[in-house]
Every structure is written in structure tokens, then in C-alpha cells.
């Protein structure tokens, strides 16, 4: 874990269990974030506990890991042959802008002309 915080070398940070690979398993690594090694937000235990809700798509080197979410059937409707989810939630709006924290970090780094100036604690390598 400590090496992952300082190195961006996949082969130095991750080890491969050759026995699992020889049994047909495939190593799936966290996606990179802004060119740096990423980290999983769920523990191995949580993934195993909720494995029936995990969907892995993509191809070698470009996997996507998603969690299935179920909705109430009455909130789904069909229009022109497509299914839509109808959800209404009343709450105070945090912002009228549609701007993610990643966009903000990228914009700040661009303005300051220093991509490494501010580390986002959400993407620290773990």
C-alpha cells in the first residue's frame, strides 16, 4: 500500500497470482485517475459479500466495475420503446451548477499551470 502512494508503476505495485491466472482468472485493477494509479473504494470483503450485485463489463485492460441498483417497478415507464426511471426527491439544492469535483480540480490545476499542486484526498492511492 505504501508503494502505491509513491509509484505509478503497475508492475512494481501489483503482484500477479500466477496460480489464479492459470485457472482462468483475470486481474482487474482499479482505473487510473488523471494518469495515476487509482484505488478501490470497497474492501475485498464487501465485494465478496455483495458479489451478486457487482457487474464487470469491458475487455482486457479496460474493465468497468459497477454495482447493480434496483428500483421500484412503478417508477419505470416505457416511451418510444425505451425504459425510463421516474424519480422525484425533494431536498435543498446544494448547487445550481452541474460541476463535479474532478472538473474543479482539473480547472484549478489548469489555471495554476501545475497539475500536481493540489492532491485530492479522494484519489490517494491506497
VOMI-39960 format. One record per atom (N, C-alpha, C, O, CB): residue number from 1; residue in one letter; atom name; x, y, z. Coordinates in nm, 2 decimals. Glycine has a CB too. Layout:
// VOMI-39960
NUM  A  CA  X  Y  Z;
...
This chain:
// VOMI-39960
1  X  N  0.08  -0.12  0.00;
1  X  CA  0.00  0.00  0.00;
1  X  C  0.09  0.13  0.00;
1  X  O  0.05  0.22  -0.07;
1  X  CB  -0.09  0.00  0.12;
2  X  N  0.19  0.12  0.07;
2  X  CA  0.28  0.24  0.08;
2  X  C  0.34  0.27  -0.06;
2  X  O  0.36  0.38  -0.10;
2  X  CB  0.39  0.22  0.19;
3  X  N  0.39  0.16  -0.13;
3  X  CA  0.45  0.18  -0.26;
3  X  C  0.35  0.24  -0.36;
3  X  O  0.39  0.32  -0.44;
3  X  CB  0.50  0.04  -0.31;
4  X  N  0.22  0.20  -0.34;
4  X  CA  0.12  0.26  -0.43;
4  X  C  0.10  0.41  -0.42;
4  X  O  0.06  0.47  -0.51;
4  X  CB  -0.01  0.19  -0.41;
5  X  N  0.14  0.46  -0.30;
5  X  CA  0.12  0.61  -0.28;
5  X  C  0.23  0.69  -0.35;
5  X  O  0.22  0.81  -0.37;
5  X  CB  0.12  0.64  -0.13;
6  X  N  0.34  0.62  -0.38;
6  X  CA  0.46  0.69  -0.44;
6  X  C  0.49  0.65  -0.58;
6  X  O  0.56  0.72  -0.66;
6  X  CB  0.58  0.68  -0.35;
7  X  N  0.45  0.53  -0.62;
7  X  CA  0.48  0.48  -0.75;
7  X  C  0.36  0.47  -0.85;
7  X  O  0.25  0.45  -0.80;
7  X  CB  0.55  0.34  -0.74;
8  X  N  0.39  0.49  -0.97;
8  X  CA  0.28  0.48  -1.07;
8  X  C  0.31  0.36  -1.17;
8  X  O  0.25  0.35  -1.27;
8  X  CB  0.27  0.61  -1.16;
9  X  N  0.40  0.27  -1.12;
9  X  CA  0.44  0.16  -1.20;
9  X  C  0.35  0.04  -1.16;
9  X  O  0.37  -0.02  -1.05;
9  X  CB  0.59  0.13  -1.18;
10  X  N  0.26  0.00  -1.25;
10  X  CA  0.17  -0.11  -1.22;
10  X  C  0.25  -0.24  -1.18;
10  X  O  0.21  -0.31  -1.09;
10  X  CB  0.08  -0.14  -1.34;
11  X  N  0.35  -0.27  -1.25;
11  X  CA  0.42  -0.40  -1.23;
11  X  C  0.50  -0.40  -1.09;
11  X  O  0.52  -0.50  -1.03;
11  X  CB  0.52  -0.43  -1.34;
12  X  N  0.54  -0.28  -1.04;
12  X  CA  0.60  -0.27  -0.91;
12  X  C  0.50  -0.27  -0.80;
12  X  O  0.53  -0.32  -0.69;
12  X  CB  0.69  -0.14  -0.91;
13  X  N  0.38  -0.22  -0.82;
13  X  CA  0.28  -0.21  -0.72;
13  X  C  0.20  -0.33  -0.70;
13  X  O  0.18  -0.38  -0.59;
13  X  CB  0.19  -0.09  -0.74;
14  X  N  0.16  -0.39  -0.81;
14  X  CA  0.07  -0.51  -0.80;
14  X  C  0.15  -0.64  -0.83;
14  X  O  0.24  -0.64  -0.91;
14  X  CB  -0.04  -0.49  -0.90;
15  X  N  0.11  -0.74  -0.76;
15  X  CA  0.16  -0.87  -0.79;
15  X  C  0.06  -0.95  -0.86;
15  X  O  -0.06  -0.92  -0.84;
15  X  CB  0.21  -0.94  -0.65;
16  X  N  0.10  -1.05  -0.93;
16  X  CA  0.01  -1.14  -1.00;
16  X  C  0.01  -1.28  -0.94;
16  X  O  0.12  -1.33  -0.92;
16  X  CB  0.04  -1.14  -1.15;
17  X  N  -0.10  -1.33  -0.90;
17  X  CA  -0.11  -1.47  -0.85;
17  X  C  -0.12  -1.56  -0.97;
17  X  O  -0.22  -1.58  -1.03;
17  X  CB  -0.24  -1.49  -0.76;
18  X  N  0.00  -1.62  -1.01;
18  X  CA  0.00  -1.70  -1.13;
18  X  C  -0.09  -1.82  -1.12;
18  X  O  -0.13  -1.87  -1.23;
18  X  CB  0.15  -1.74  -1.15;
19  X  N  -0.11  -1.87  -1.00;
19  X  CA  -0.20  -1.99  -0.99;
19  X  C  -0.34  -1.95  -1.03;
19  X  O  -0.41  -2.03  -1.10;
19  X  CB  -0.20  -2.05  -0.85;
20  X  N  -0.39  -1.84  -0.98;
20  X  CA  -0.52  -1.79  -1.02;
20  X  C  -0.53  -1.77  -1.17;
20  X  O  -0.63  -1.80  -1.24;
20  X  CB  -0.56  -1.66  -0.94;
21  X  N  -0.43  -1.70  -1.23;
21  X  CA  -0.43  -1.67  -1.37;
21  X  C  -0.43  -1.80  -1.45;
21  X  O  -0.50  -1.81  -1.55;
21  X  CB  -0.30  -1.59  -1.41;
22  X  N  -0.35  -1.90  -1.41;
22  X  CA  -0.35  -2.03  -1.48;
22  X  C  -0.49  -2.10  -1.47;
22  X  O  -0.52  -2.19  -1.55;
22  X  CB  -0.24  -2.12  -1.43;
23  X  N  -0.57  -2.07  -1.37;
23  X  CA  -0.70  -2.13  -1.35;
23  X  C  -0.81  -2.05  -1.42;
23  X  O  -0.93  -2.07  -1.40;
23  X  CB  -0.73  -2.14  -1.21;
24  X  N  -0.77  -1.95  -1.51;
24  X  CA  -0.86  -1.88  -1.59;
24  X  C  -0.91  -1.74  -1.53;
24  X  O  -0.99  -1.67  -1.59;
24  X  CB  -0.98  -1.96  -1.61;
25  X  N  -0.86  -1.70  -1.41;
25  X  CA  -0.89  -1.57  -1.36;
25  X  C  -0.82  -1.46  -1.43;
25  X  O  -0.71  -1.48  -1.49;
25  X  CB  -0.86  -1.57  -1.20;
26  X  N  -0.87  -1.34  -1.42;
26  X  CA  -0.81  -1.23  -1.48;
26  X  C  -0.79  -1.12  -1.38;
26  X  O  -0.89  -1.09  -1.30;
26  X  CB  -0.90  -1.17  -1.60;
27  X  N  -0.68  -1.06  -1.37;
27  X  CA  -0.65  -0.95  -1.28;
27  X  C  -0.73  -0.82  -1.32;
27  X  O  -0.71  -0.78  -1.43;
27  X  CB  -0.50  -0.92  -1.26;
28  X  N  -0.81  -0.77  -1.23;
28  X  CA  -0.88  -0.64  -1.26;
28  X  C  -0.83  -0.54  -1.17;
28  X  O  -0.85  -0.55  -1.05;
28  X  CB  -1.03  -0.66  -1.26;
29  X  N  -0.76  -0.44  -1.22;
29  X  CA  -0.71  -0.33  -1.14;
29  X  C  -0.80  -0.21  -1.13;
29  X  O  -0.88  -0.19  -1.22;
29  X  CB  -0.57  -0.29  -1.19;
30  X  N  -0.78  -0.13  -1.03;
30  X  CA  -0.86  0.00  -1.02;
30  X  C  -0.83  0.09  -1.14;
30  X  O  -0.71  0.09  -1.18;
30  X  CB  -0.84  0.07  -0.89;
31  X  N  -0.92  0.16  -1.19;
31  X  CA  -0.89  0.25  -1.30;
31  X  C  -0.80  0.36  -1.26;
31  X  O  -0.79  0.40  -1.15;
31  X  CB  -1.02  0.31  -1.36;
32  X  N  -0.72  0.41  -1.36;
32  X  CA  -0.63  0.52  -1.33;
32  X  C  -0.71  0.65  -1.32;
32  X  O  -0.82  0.66  -1.38;
32  X  CB  -0.52  0.54  -1.44;
33  X  N  -0.67  0.74  -1.24;
33  X  CA  -0.73  0.87  -1.22;
33  X  C  -0.63  0.98  -1.25;
33  X  O  -0.53  0.99  -1.19;
33  X  CB  -0.79  0.89  -1.08;
34  X  N  -0.66  1.06  -1.36;
34  X  CA  -0.56  1.16  -1.40;
34  X  C  -0.42  1.11  -1.43;
34  X  O  -0.32  1.17  -1.39;
34  X  CB  -0.56  1.28  -1.30;
35  X  N  -0.42  0.99  -1.49;
35  X  CA  -0.29  0.93  -1.52;
35  X  C  -0.22  0.86  -1.40;
35  X  O  -0.11  0.80  -1.42;
35  X  CB  -0.20  1.03  -1.58;
36  X  N  -0.28  0.86  -1.28;
36  X  CA  -0.21  0.80  -1.17;
36  X  C  -0.29  0.67  -1.13;
36  X  O  -0.41  0.65  -1.17;
36  X  CB  -0.21  0.90  -1.04;
37  X  N  -0.22  0.58  -1.06;
37  X  CA  -0.28  0.46  -1.02;
37  X  C  -0.40  0.49  -0.93;
37  X  O  -0.39  0.58  -0.84;
37  X  CB  -0.18  0.36  -0.95;
38  X  N  -0.51  0.43  -0.95;
38  X  CA  -0.63  0.45  -0.86;
38  X  C  -0.64  0.35  -0.75;
38  X  O  -0.54  0.27  -0.73;
38  X  CB  -0.76  0.45  -0.94;
39  X  N  -0.75  0.35  -0.67;
39  X  CA  -0.77  0.26  -0.57;
39  X  C  -0.91  0.22  -0.56;
39  X  O  -1.00  0.30  -0.60;
39  X  CB  -0.72  0.31  -0.43;
40  X  N  -0.94  0.10  -0.51;
40  X  CA  -1.08  0.06  -0.50;
40  X  C  -1.14  0.13  -0.38;
40  X  O  -1.07  0.15  -0.28;
40  X  CB  -1.09  -0.10  -0.48;
41  X  N  -1.27  0.16  -0.38;
41  X  CA  -1.34  0.22  -0.27;
41  X  C  -1.40  0.12  -0.18;
41  X  O  -1.45  0.15  -0.07;
41  X  CB  -1.44  0.32  -0.32;
42  X  N  -1.41  0.00  -0.23;
42  X  CA  -1.47  -0.11  -0.15;
42  X  C  -1.36  -0.21  -0.11;
42  X  O  -1.27  -0.23  -0.18;
42  X  CB  -1.59  -0.18  -0.23;
43  X  N  -1.38  -0.27  0.01;
43  X  CA  -1.29  -0.37  0.05;
43  X  C  -1.32  -0.50  -0.02;
43  X  O  -1.43  -0.52  -0.07;
43  X  CB  -1.29  -0.39  0.21;
44  X  N  -1.22  -0.59  -0.02;
44  X  CA  -1.24  -0.72  -0.08;
44  X  C  -1.36  -0.80  -0.01;
44  X  O  -1.44  -0.87  -0.07;
44  X  CB  -1.11  -0.81  -0.07;
45  X  N  -1.37  -0.78  0.12;
45  X  CA  -1.48  -0.84  0.20;
45  X  C  -1.62  -0.79  0.15;
45  X  O  -1.71  -0.87  0.14;
45  X  CB  -1.46  -0.82  0.35;
46  X  N  -1.63  -0.66  0.13;
46  X  CA  -1.75  -0.60  0.09;
46  X  C  -1.79  -0.65  -0.05;
46  X  O  -1.90  -0.68  -0.08;
46  X  CB  -1.75  -0.45  0.09;
47  X  N  -1.69  -0.65  -0.14;
47  X  CA  -1.71  -0.70  -0.28;
47  X  C  -1.77  -0.85  -0.27;
47  X  O  -1.86  -0.88  -0.34;
47  X  CB  -1.58  -0.70  -0.36;
48  X  N  -1.70  -0.93  -0.19;
48  X  CA  -1.75  -1.07  -0.18;
48  X  C  -1.88  -1.08  -0.12;
48  X  O  -1.96  -1.16  -0.16;
48  X  CB  -1.65  -1.15  -0.10;
49  X  N  -1.92  -1.00  -0.02;
49  X  CA  -2.05  -1.00  0.04;
49  X  C  -2.16  -0.96  -0.06;
49  X  O  -2.27  -1.02  -0.05;
49  X  CB  -2.05  -0.91  0.16;
50  X  N  -2.13  -0.86  -0.14;
50  X  CA  -2.23  -0.81  -0.24;
50  X  C  -2.21  -0.85  -0.38;
50  X  O  -2.25  -0.79  -0.47;
50  X  CB  -2.23  -0.66  -0.23;
51  X  N  -2.14  -0.96  -0.40;
51  X  CA  -2.09  -1.01  -0.53;
51  X  C  -2.21  -1.03  -0.63;
51  X  O  -2.19  -1.01  -0.75;
51  X  CB  -2.02  -1.14  -0.52;
52  X  N  -2.33  -1.06  -0.58;
52  X  CA  -2.44  -1.08  -0.67;
52  X  C  -2.49  -0.95  -0.73;
52  X  O  -2.56  -0.95  -0.83;
52  X  CB  -2.56  -1.15  -0.60;
53  X  N  -2.45  -0.84  -0.67;
53  X  CA  -2.49  -0.71  -0.73;
53  X  C  -2.38  -0.64  -0.80;
53  X  O  -2.39  -0.53  -0.85;
53  X  CB  -2.53  -0.62  -0.61;
54  X  N  -2.26  -0.71  -0.82;
54  X  CA  -2.15  -0.65  -0.89;
54  X  C  -2.15  -0.70  -1.04;
54  X  O  -2.17  -0.81  -1.07;
54  X  CB  -2.01  -0.69  -0.82;
55  X  N  -2.14  -0.60  -1.13;
55  X  CA  -2.13  -0.63  -1.27;
55  X  C  -2.00  -0.58  -1.33;
55  X  O  -1.97  -0.46  -1.31;
55  X  CB  -2.25  -0.57  -1.35;
56  X  N  -1.93  -0.67  -1.39;
56  X  CA  -1.80  -0.63  -1.45;
56  X  C  -1.81  -0.64  -1.61;
56  X  O  -1.85  -0.74  -1.66;
56  X  CB  -1.68  -0.72  -1.40;
57  X  N  -1.79  -0.53  -1.67;
57  X  CA  -1.80  -0.52  -1.82;
57  X  C  -1.67  -0.47  -1.88;
57  X  O  -1.58  -0.43  -1.81;
57  X  CB  -1.92  -0.43  -1.86;
58  X  N  -1.66  -0.48  -2.01;
58  X  CA  -1.54  -0.43  -2.08;
58  X  C  -1.46  -0.54  -2.13;
58  X  O  -1.51  -0.65  -2.15;
58  X  CB  -1.46  -0.34  -1.98;
59  X  N  -1.34  -0.51  -2.16;
59  X  CA  -1.24  -0.60  -2.22;
59  X  C  -1.11  -0.58  -2.15;
59  X  O  -1.09  -0.49  -2.07;
59  X  CB  -1.23  -0.59  -2.37;
60  X  N  -1.02  -0.67  -2.17;
60  X  CA  -0.88  -0.67  -2.11;
60  X  C  -0.82  -0.53  -2.11;
60  X  O  -0.81  -0.47  -2.22;
60  X  CB  -0.79  -0.77  -2.17;
61  X  N  -0.79  -0.48  -2.00;
61  X  CA  -0.72  -0.35  -1.99;
61  X  C  -0.82  -0.24  -1.98;
61  X  O  -0.78  -0.12  -1.96;
61  X  CB  -0.64  -0.33  -2.11;
62  X  N  -0.95  -0.26  -2.00;
62  X  CA  -1.05  -0.16  -1.99;
62  X  C  -1.18  -0.21  -1.93;
62  X  O  -1.29  -0.19  -1.98;
62  X  CB  -1.08  -0.10  -2.14;
63  X  N  -1.16  -0.26  -1.81;
63  X  CA  -1.28  -0.32  -1.74;
63  X  C  -1.35  -0.20  -1.66;
63  X  O  -1.29  -0.10  -1.63;
63  X  CB  -1.24  -0.42  -1.64;
64  X  N  -1.48  -0.22  -1.64;
64  X  CA  -1.56  -0.13  -1.57;
64  X  C  -1.64  -0.21  -1.46;
64  X  O  -1.70  -0.31  -1.50;
64  X  CB  -1.66  -0.05  -1.66;
65  X  N  -1.63  -0.17  -1.34;
65  X  CA  -1.69  -0.24  -1.23;
65  X  C  -1.81  -0.15  -1.18;
65  X  O  -1.79  -0.04  -1.14;
65  X  CB  -1.59  -0.27  -1.11;
66  X  N  -1.93  -0.21  -1.18;
66  X  CA  -2.05  -0.14  -1.14;
66  X  C  -2.13  -0.22  -1.04;
66  X  O  -2.12  -0.34  -1.03;
66  X  CB  -2.13  -0.10  -1.26;
67  X  N  -2.21  -0.15  -0.96;
67  X  CA  -2.30  -0.21  -0.87;
67  X  C  -2.44  -0.20  -0.92;
67  X  O  -2.49  -0.09  -0.95;
67  X  CB  -2.29  -0.15  -0.73;
68  X  N  -2.51  -0.31  -0.93;
68  X  CA  -2.65  -0.31  -0.97;
68  X  C  -2.73  -0.24  -0.87;
68  X  O  -2.71  -0.26  -0.75;
68  X  CB  -2.70  -0.45  -1.00;
69  X  N  -2.83  -0.16  -0.91;
69  X  CA  -2.92  -0.10  -0.82;
69  X  C  -3.06  -0.13  -0.87;
69  X  O  -3.09  -0.13  -0.99;
69  X  CB  -2.90  0.06  -0.82;
70  X  N  -3.15  -0.16  -0.78;
70  X  CA  -3.29  -0.20  -0.81;
70  X  C  -3.38  -0.08  -0.78;
70  X  O  -3.36  -0.01  -0.68;
70  X  CB  -3.33  -0.32  -0.74;
71  X  N  -3.48  -0.06  -0.86;
71  X  CA  -3.58  0.04  -0.84;
71  X  C  -3.72  -0.02  -0.83;
71  X  O  -3.74  -0.13  -0.87;
71  X  CB  -3.57  0.15  -0.95;
72  X  N  -3.81  0.06  -0.78;
72  X  CA  -3.95  0.02  -0.77;
72  X  C  -4.01  0.01  -0.91;
72  X  O  -3.99  0.11  -0.99;
72  X  CB  -4.03  0.11  -0.68;
73  X  N  -4.07  -0.10  -0.94;
73  X  CA  -4.12  -0.12  -1.08;
73  X  C  -4.22  -0.01  -1.12;
73  X  O  -4.22  0.03  -1.24;
73  X  CB  -4.19  -0.25  -1.09;
74  X  N  -4.29  0.05  -1.03;
74  X  CA  -4.39  0.15  -1.06;
74  X  C  -4.32  0.28  -1.10;
74  X  O  -4.39  0.37  -1.16;
74  X  CB  -4.49  0.17  -0.95;
75  X  N  -4.19  0.30  -1.07;
75  X  CA  -4.12  0.42  -1.11;
75  X  C  -4.05  0.41  -1.25;
75  X  O  -3.99  0.50  -1.29;
75  X  CB  -4.01  0.45  -1.01;
76  X  N  -4.08  0.29  -1.32;
76  X  CA  -4.02  0.27  -1.45;
76  X  C  -4.14  0.28  -1.55;
76  X  O  -4.24  0.22  -1.53;
76  X  CB  -3.95  0.13  -1.46;
77  X  N  -4.11  0.35  -1.66;
77  X  CA  -4.21  0.36  -1.77;
77  X  C  -4.14  0.35  -1.90;
77  X  O  -4.02  0.37  -1.92;
77  X  CB  -4.29  0.49  -1.76;
78  X  N  -4.22  0.31  -2.00;
78  X  CA  -4.17  0.29  -2.14;
78  X  C  -4.22  0.40  -2.23;
78  X  O  -4.34  0.44  -2.22;
78  X  CB  -4.21  0.16  -2.19;
79  X  N  -4.13  0.46  -2.31;
79  X  CA  -4.17  0.56  -2.40;
79  X  C  -4.09  0.54  -2.53;
79  X  O  -3.97  0.54  -2.52;
79  X  CB  -4.15  0.70  -2.34;
80  X  N  -4.16  0.53  -2.64;
80  X  CA  -4.09  0.50  -2.77;
80  X  C  -4.00  0.38  -2.77;
80  X  O  -3.89  0.39  -2.83;
80  X  CB  -4.02  0.63  -2.81;
81  X  N  -4.04  0.28  -2.70;
81  X  CA  -3.96  0.16  -2.69;
81  X  C  -3.84  0.16  -2.60;
81  X  O  -3.76  0.07  -2.60;
81  X  CB  -3.91  0.13  -2.83;
82  X  N  -3.82  0.27  -2.52;
82  X  CA  -3.71  0.28  -2.43;
82  X  C  -3.77  0.29  -2.28;
82  X  O  -3.88  0.34  -2.26;
82  X  CB  -3.63  0.40  -2.46;
83  X  N  -3.70  0.23  -2.19;
83  X  CA  -3.74  0.23  -2.05;
83  X  C  -3.67  0.35  -1.98;
83  X  O  -3.56  0.38  -2.00;
83  X  CB  -3.70  0.10  -1.98;
84  X  N  -3.75  0.42  -1.90;
84  X  CA  -3.71  0.54  -1.82;
84  X  C  -3.74  0.52  -1.68;
84  X  O  -3.84  0.45  -1.64;
84  X  CB  -3.77  0.67  -1.88;
85  X  N  -3.66  0.58  -1.59;
85  X  CA  -3.68  0.57  -1.45;
85  X  C  -3.73  0.71  -1.40;
85  X  O  -3.67  0.81  -1.43;
85  X  CB  -3.55  0.53  -1.37;
86  X  N  -3.84  0.71  -1.33;
86  X  CA  -3.90  0.83  -1.29;
86  X  C  -3.88  0.84  -1.14;
86  X  O  -3.94  0.77  -1.06;
86  X  CB  -4.06  0.83  -1.32;
87  X  N  -3.80  0.94  -1.10;
87  X  CA  -3.77  0.96  -0.96;
87  X  C  -3.78  1.10  -0.92;
87  X  O  -3.73  1.19  -0.98;
87  X  CB  -3.63  0.90  -0.93;
88  X  N  -3.85  1.13  -0.81;
88  X  CA  -3.86  1.26  -0.76;
88  X  C  -3.82  1.26  -0.61;
88  X  O  -3.87  1.18  -0.53;
88  X  CB  -4.01  1.32  -0.77;
89  X  N  -3.73  1.35  -0.58;
89  X  CA  -3.68  1.37  -0.44;
89  X  C  -3.68  1.52  -0.41;
89  X  O  -3.61  1.59  -0.48;
89  X  CB  -3.54  1.30  -0.42;
90  X  N  -3.75  1.55  -0.31;
90  X  CA  -3.75  1.69  -0.26;
90  X  C  -3.64  1.71  -0.16;
90  X  O  -3.63  1.64  -0.06;
90  X  CB  -3.88  1.73  -0.21;
91  X  N  -3.55  1.81  -0.19;
91  X  CA  -3.45  1.84  -0.09;
91  X  C  -3.39  1.98  -0.13;
91  X  O  -3.42  2.03  -0.23;
91  X  CB  -3.33  1.73  -0.09;
92  X  N  -3.31  2.03  -0.04;
92  X  CA  -3.24  2.16  -0.07;
92  X  C  -3.13  2.13  -0.17;
92  X  O  -3.06  2.03  -0.16;
92  X  CB  -3.19  2.22  0.06;
93  X  N  -3.12  2.22  -0.27;
93  X  CA  -3.02  2.21  -0.37;
93  X  C  -2.89  2.25  -0.32;
93  X  O  -2.88  2.36  -0.25;
93  X  CB  -3.06  2.28  -0.50;
94  X  N  -2.78  2.18  -0.34;
94  X  CA  -2.65  2.22  -0.29;
94  X  C  -2.59  2.32  -0.39;
94  X  O  -2.51  2.41  -0.35;
94  X  CB  -2.56  2.10  -0.28;
95  X  N  -2.63  2.31  -0.51;
95  X  CA  -2.57  2.40  -0.61;
95  X  C  -2.66  2.40  -0.73;
95  X  O  -2.72  2.30  -0.77;
95  X  CB  -2.42  2.35  -0.65;
96  X  N  -2.66  2.51  -0.80;
96  X  CA  -2.73  2.52  -0.92;
96  X  C  -2.65  2.49  -1.04;
96  X  O  -2.69  2.48  -1.16;
96  X  CB  -2.79  2.66  -0.94;
97  X  N  -2.52  2.46  -1.01;
97  X  CA  -2.42  2.43  -1.12;
97  X  C  -2.40  2.28  -1.13;
97  X  O  -2.40  2.21  -1.03;
97  X  CB  -2.29  2.50  -1.09;
98  X  N  -2.39  2.23  -1.25;
98  X  CA  -2.36  2.09  -1.27;
98  X  C  -2.21  2.08  -1.29;
98  X  O  -2.16  2.08  -1.40;
98  X  CB  -2.44  2.03  -1.39;
99  X  N  -2.13  2.07  -1.18;
99  X  CA  -1.99  2.08  -1.19;
99  X  C  -1.93  1.98  -1.09;
99  X  O  -1.96  1.99  -0.97;
99  X  CB  -1.94  2.22  -1.16;
100  X  N  -1.86  1.88  -1.13;
100  X  CA  -1.81  1.78  -1.04;
100  X  C  -1.68  1.83  -0.98;
100  X  O  -1.61  1.92  -1.02;
100  X  CB  -1.78  1.65  -1.12;
101  X  N  -1.64  1.76  -0.87;
101  X  CA  -1.51  1.79  -0.80;
101  X  C  -1.39  1.77  -0.89;
101  X  O  -1.29  1.84  -0.89;
101  X  CB  -1.50  1.72  -0.67;
102  X  N  -1.40  1.66  -0.98;
102  X  CA  -1.29  1.64  -1.07;
102  X  C  -1.28  1.75  -1.17;
102  X  O  -1.17  1.79  -1.20;
102  X  CB  -1.32  1.51  -1.15;
103  X  N  -1.39  1.81  -1.22;
103  X  CA  -1.38  1.92  -1.31;
103  X  C  -1.32  2.04  -1.24;
103  X  O  -1.24  2.11  -1.30;
103  X  CB  -1.52  1.96  -1.36;
104  X  N  -1.35  2.06  -1.11;
104  X  CA  -1.30  2.17  -1.04;
104  X  C  -1.15  2.16  -1.02;
104  X  O  -1.07  2.25  -1.03;
104  X  CB  -1.37  2.18  -0.90;
105  X  N  -1.11  2.04  -0.98;
105  X  CA  -0.96  2.01  -0.96;
105  X  C  -0.89  2.03  -1.09;
105  X  O  -0.78  2.10  -1.09;
105  X  CB  -0.94  1.87  -0.91;
106  X  N  -0.94  1.98  -1.20;
106  X  CA  -0.87  2.00  -1.33;
106  X  C  -0.87  2.15  -1.37;
106  X  O  -0.76  2.19  -1.42;
106  X  CB  -0.95  1.92  -1.44;
107  X  N  -0.98  2.22  -1.35;
107  X  CA  -0.98  2.36  -1.38;
107  X  C  -0.88  2.44  -1.30;
107  X  O  -0.80  2.52  -1.35;
107  X  CB  -1.12  2.42  -1.36;
108  X  N  -0.87  2.41  -1.17;
108  X  CA  -0.78  2.48  -1.08;
108  X  C  -0.63  2.45  -1.12;
108  X  O  -0.55  2.54  -1.13;
108  X  CB  -0.80  2.44  -0.93;
109  X  N  -0.60  2.32  -1.15;
109  X  CA  -0.47  2.29  -1.19;
109  X  C  -0.43  2.35  -1.32;
109  X  O  -0.32  2.39  -1.34;
109  X  CB  -0.45  2.14  -1.20;
110  X  N  -0.53  2.36  -1.41;
110  X  CA  -0.51  2.43  -1.54;
110  X  C  -0.48  2.58  -1.52;
110  X  O  -0.38  2.63  -1.58;
110  X  CB  -0.63  2.41  -1.63;
111  X  N  -0.56  2.64  -1.44;
111  X  CA  -0.54  2.79  -1.42;
111  X  C  -0.40  2.81  -1.35;
111  X  O  -0.33  2.91  -1.39;
111  X  CB  -0.65  2.84  -1.33;
112  X  N  -0.36  2.73  -1.26;
112  X  CA  -0.24  2.75  -1.19;
112  X  C  -0.12  2.69  -1.26;
112  X  O  0.00  2.70  -1.22;
112  X  CB  -0.25  2.68  -1.05;
113  X  N  -0.15  2.62  -1.38;
113  X  CA  -0.05  2.56  -1.46;
113  X  C  0.04  2.47  -1.38;
113  X  O  0.16  2.46  -1.40;
113  X  CB  0.04  2.67  -1.53;
114  X  N  -0.02  2.39  -1.29;
114  X  CA  0.05  2.30  -1.21;
114  X  C  -0.03  2.18  -1.17;
114  X  O  -0.11  2.18  -1.08;
114  X  CB  0.11  2.36  -1.08;
115  X  N  -0.03  2.07  -1.26;
115  X  CA  -0.12  1.96  -1.24;
115  X  C  -0.10  1.88  -1.10;
115  X  O  -0.18  1.81  -1.06;
115  X  CB  -0.10  1.86  -1.35;
116  X  N  0.02  1.90  -1.04;
116  X  CA  0.04  1.83  -0.91;
116  X  C  0.03  1.91  -0.79;
116  X  O  0.06  1.87  -0.68;
116  X  CB  0.18  1.77  -0.92;
117  X  N  -0.01  2.04  -0.80;
117  X  CA  -0.01  2.13  -0.69;
117  X  C  -0.10  2.09  -0.58;
117  X  O  -0.06  2.09  -0.46;
117  X  CB  -0.05  2.27  -0.74;
118  X  N  -0.23  2.05  -0.61;
118  X  CA  -0.32  2.01  -0.51;
118  X  C  -0.36  1.86  -0.53;
118  X  O  -0.41  1.82  -0.63;
118  X  CB  -0.45  2.10  -0.51;
119  X  N  -0.33  1.78  -0.42;
119  X  CA  -0.37  1.64  -0.43;
119  X  C  -0.51  1.63  -0.37;
119  X  O  -0.54  1.69  -0.27;
119  X  CB  -0.27  1.55  -0.34;
120  X  N  -0.59  1.56  -0.44;
120  X  CA  -0.73  1.54  -0.40;
120  X  C  -0.73  1.41  -0.31;
120  X  O  -0.69  1.31  -0.35;
120  X  CB  -0.83  1.52  -0.52;
121  X  N  -0.76  1.43  -0.18;
121  X  CA  -0.76  1.31  -0.09;
121  X  C  -0.84  1.19  -0.13;
121  X  O  -0.82  1.08  -0.08;
121  X  CB  -0.79  1.35  0.05;
122  X  N  -0.94  1.22  -0.21;
122  X  CA  -1.03  1.11  -0.26;
122  X  C  -0.95  1.01  -0.35;
122  X  O  -0.99  0.90  -0.37;
122  X  CB  -1.15  1.16  -0.33;
123  X  N  -0.85  1.06  -0.41;
123  X  CA  -0.78  0.97  -0.51;
123  X  C  -0.64  0.93  -0.46;
123  X  O  -0.56  0.88  -0.53;
123  X  CB  -0.76  1.05  -0.64;
124  X  N  -0.61  0.95  -0.33;
124  X  CA  -0.49  0.90  -0.27;
124  X  C  -0.48  0.75  -0.30;
124  X  O  -0.58  0.68  -0.28;
124  X  CB  -0.47  0.93  -0.12;
125  X  N  -0.37  0.70  -0.33;
125  X  CA  -0.35  0.56  -0.36;
125  X  C  -0.36  0.48  -0.23;
125  X  O  -0.29  0.52  -0.13;
125  X  CB  -0.22  0.53  -0.44;
126  X  N  -0.44  0.38  -0.23;
126  X  CA  -0.45  0.30  -0.10;
126  X  C  -0.42  0.16  -0.13;
126  X  O  -0.43  0.07  -0.04;
126  X  CB  -0.58  0.32  -0.04;
